[in-house]
Amino acid sequence: MQLLILGANSDAAGAVAAKFAATEKAGLYLASRDLDRLRNRAQDLAIRHQVNAEAIFFDATDYTSHQAFYQSLNPKPDGVVLAFGYLGDQELAQRDFAEAERIVAANFLGALSVLEVIAADFERRGHGFIVAFSSVAGERGRQSNYIYGAAKGALTVYLSGLRNRLHRRDVRVITVLPGFIRTKMTEQLNLPARLMAEPSEVAEDVYRAFRSGKDIVYTKWFWKWIMLVIKSIPEKVFKMLKL
């Protein structure tokens, strides 16, 4: 198996890469912008799991580069894990469109651009799988992060459509819906410890979904039920809550 990890410098992506290297002996393309850090991760994974691991520059928001980036991969991957994203600053985005644009570009448009390139190849080959990290934030808009949530909501809907399109060609699309993950992106936030998942726990959930044939996986598992409750709150009540 050859696996492409997009956004491979993220903590969750690193854990997923390690899980597939350990269990599937997957060769790894680790793709992100910070090549120095990425090379260190690639070297560590290669030594630790005795697999080939290559660091490759990738910019999610440089849409015009995505076709050439994918064509440069030899051999082509059997699967892709899309894990890049940008939480951004909600209050700044409300008054500065440039920040809102960065949030939408990093969380949706970049994914749309590169996944269409990859999907076309997988569809032609009749083979492959896509694992993409969205977020429970995309399941209902909340005042504290509705621009990020809107971008992730768009990604979730896109993945649903992509799964519908590719199913007949035996290409799987797995949507990962994390709640809070203990990562560099969240370390400055005041989040409830009991709701936090470690990157290794996320990787286990992703791998179980891959092996079991699941289409959608919440991580941790209880977020499925938390979001069921949140989505069931009537709008006339929900709009008065400070969430």
C-alpha positions in Angstrom: 0.0 0.0 0.0 1.2 3.5 -0.9 -0.5 6.3 1.2 -0.5 10.0 0.6 -0.9 12.2 3.7 -1.9 15.8 2.9 -1.3 18.1 5.9 1.2 15.5 7.3 2.7 17.9 9.8 -0.5 17.9 11.9 -0.5 15.7 15.0 -3.5 13.7 14.0 -2.0 13.1 10.5 1.3 11.9 12.0 -0.6 9.4 14.2 -2.6 8.1 11.3 0.6 7.8 9.2 2.2 5.8 12.0 -0.8 3.5 12.3 -0.9 2.6 8.7 2.9 2.2 8.6 2.8 -0.2 11.6 -0.3 -2.3 10.6 -0.3 -2.1 6.8 3.5 -1.5 6.1 2.3 1.4 4.0 4.8 3.4 2.0 4.2 7.1 2.8 4.2 10.3 0.9 4.1 13.0 3.6 3.0 16.3 2.1 2.9 19.7 3.8 4.6 23.1 3.6 7.2 22.8 6.4 9.6 20.5 4.7 12.3 20.6 7.5 9.9 19.4 10.1 8.4 16.9 7.6 11.7 15.4 6.7 12.3 14.6 10.4 8.9 13.0 10.7 9.5 10.9 7.5 12.9 9.8 8.8 11.4 8.8 12.1 8.6 6.8 10.5 10.9 5.1 8.1 13.3 3.9 10.8 10.6 3.1 13.4 8.4 1.0 11.0 10.8 0.0 8.3 8.8 1.6 5.5 9.6 4.0 2.7 8.6 7.6 3.8 9.1 10.6 1.6 8.6 14.3 2.5 7.1 16.4 -0.3 6.1 20.0 -0.4 2.4 20.7 -0.8 0.4 23.9 -0.4 -3.3 23.3 0.0 -4.2 26.8 -1.1 -2.0 26.9 -4.2 -4.8 25.4 -6.3 -2.9 25.7 -9.6 -0.1 23.5 -8.3 -2.3 20.5 -7.4 -2.5 18.8 -10.7 1.3 18.9 -11.2 1.8 17.8 -7.6 -0.3 14.7 -8.0 1.2 13.8 -11.4 4.7 13.9 -9.9 3.9 11.0 -7.5 5.4 7.8 -8.8 3.9 5.3 -7.9 0.5 6.8 -7.5 -1.1 6.3 -4.1 -3.6 3.6 -3.2 -5.1 5.9 -0.6 -5.1 9.5 0.6 -5.6 11.0 4.0 -6.6 14.7 3.9 -5.8 16.2 7.3 -4.9 19.9 6.7 -7.0 22.7 8.1 -7.0 26.1 9.8 -9.0 26.9 12.8 -8.6 30.7 12.4 -9.9 33.5 14.4 -13.7 33.9 14.4 -13.8 37.4 15.7 -11.1 38.6 13.3 -12.9 36.9 10.4 -16.2 38.8 11.2 -14.5 42.1 10.6 -11.7 41.1 8.1 -12.7 39.2 5.1 -9.1 38.1 4.4 -9.2 36.0 7.6 -12.6 34.5 6.6 -11.1 33.7 3.2 -8.1 32.0 4.7 -10.5 29.8 6.8 -12.6 28.8 3.9 -9.6 28.3 1.6 -7.7 26.0 4.0 -10.7 24.0 5.2 -12.8 23.6 2.0 -11.4 25.0 -1.3 -8.0 23.4 -0.9 -9.7 20.1 -0.2 -12.1 20.5 -3.2 -9.2 21.3 -5.5 -6.8 18.5 -4.7 -9.5 15.8 -4.1 -11.0 16.4 -7.5 -7.6 15.7 -9.1 -7.2 12.5 -7.0 -10.8 11.4 -7.4 -10.4 11.5 -11.2 -7.4 9.2 -11.0 -9.0 6.8 -8.5 -12.2 6.7 -10.6 -10.3 5.9 -13.8 -8.3 3.1 -12.0 -11.4 1.7 -10.2 -9.3 1.5 -7.0 -8.4 3.7 -4.0 -9.7 5.2 -0.8 -10.0 8.7 0.6 -10.0 9.5 4.3 -10.8 13.2 4.9 -10.9 15.1 8.2 -13.9 17.3 8.5 -15.3 18.4 11.9 -18.4 18.1 14.1 -18.3 22.0 14.0 -19.8 21.6 10.5 -22.9 20.0 11.8 -24.5 23.1 13.2 -23.5 26.7 13.2 -22.5 28.2 16.5 -21.6 31.9 17.1 -18.1 31.0 18.5 -16.9 29.4 15.2 -19.5 29.5 12.5 -17.1 30.5 9.7 -14.9 27.6 10.4 -18.0 25.5 10.9 -19.4 26.6 7.6 -16.2 25.6 5.8 -16.2 22.2 7.4 -19.9 21.8 6.8 -19.3 22.4 3.1 -16.5 19.8 3.2 -18.8 17.2 4.8 -21.5 17.7 2.1 -18.8 17.6 -0.6 -17.4 14.3 0.8 -21.0 12.8 0.8 -21.4 13.7 -2.9 -17.9 12.3 -3.7 -18.7 9.1 -1.9 -21.9 8.8 -3.9 -20.0 9.4 -7.2 -17.1 7.0 -6.5 -18.9 4.1 -4.9 -19.7 2.5 -8.3 -16.0 2.5 -9.1 -15.1 0.7 -5.8 -13.5 3.8 -4.4 -14.2 4.5 -0.7 -14.6 7.9 0.8 -14.4 8.0 4.6 -15.5 11.2 6.4 -13.8 11.7 9.8 -15.7 14.0 12.2 -13.5 14.8 15.2 -14.5 16.8 18.2 -11.7 18.2 20.2 -8.2 16.7 19.6 -5.2 17.5 21.8 -3.0 19.1 19.1 -0.8 22.2 18.5 -3.9 23.9 17.0 -6.0 23.5 20.2 -3.3 23.8 22.9 -4.1 27.5 23.5 -7.9 26.9 23.9 -9.7 26.3 27.1 -11.4 23.0 26.3 -13.0 20.3 28.6 -10.3 17.6 29.2 -12.9 14.8 29.2 -14.0 15.6 25.7 -10.4 15.7 24.3 -9.0 12.9 22.1 -5.3 12.1 21.8 -4.0 11.9 18.2 -3.3 8.2 18.8 -7.0 7.6 19.7 -8.1 9.4 16.5 -5.7 7.2 14.5 -7.2 4.1 16.0 -10.7 5.2 15.2 -9.7 6.1 11.6 -8.0 2.7 11.1 -11.0 0.8 12.5 -13.3 2.7 10.1 -11.0 1.8 7.2 -10.9 -1.9 8.1 -14.6 -2.2 8.9 -16.0 -0.4 5.9 -17.5 2.5 7.7 -18.3 5.7 5.7 -18.5 8.1 8.6 -16.6 8.0 11.9 -17.0 10.3 14.9 -13.9 10.5 17.1 -14.2 10.1 20.0 -17.3 8.0 19.5 -19.5 10.0 21.9 -19.5 13.0 19.6 -22.1 11.3 17.5 -24.5 11.4 20.4 -23.5 14.9 21.5 -24.1 16.2 18.0 -27.4 14.4 17.8 -28.6 16.3 20.9 -27.2 19.6 19.6 -28.9 19.2 16.2 -32.2 18.3 17.8 -32.5 21.6 19.7 -35.2 23.7 18.1 -33.9 26.8 16.4 -36.0 29.2 18.5 -34.2 27.8 21.6 -30.8 27.3 19.9 -30.5 30.9 18.8 -30.7 32.1 22.4 -27.8 29.9 23.6 -24.3 31.1 23.9 -22.3 28.4 22.2 
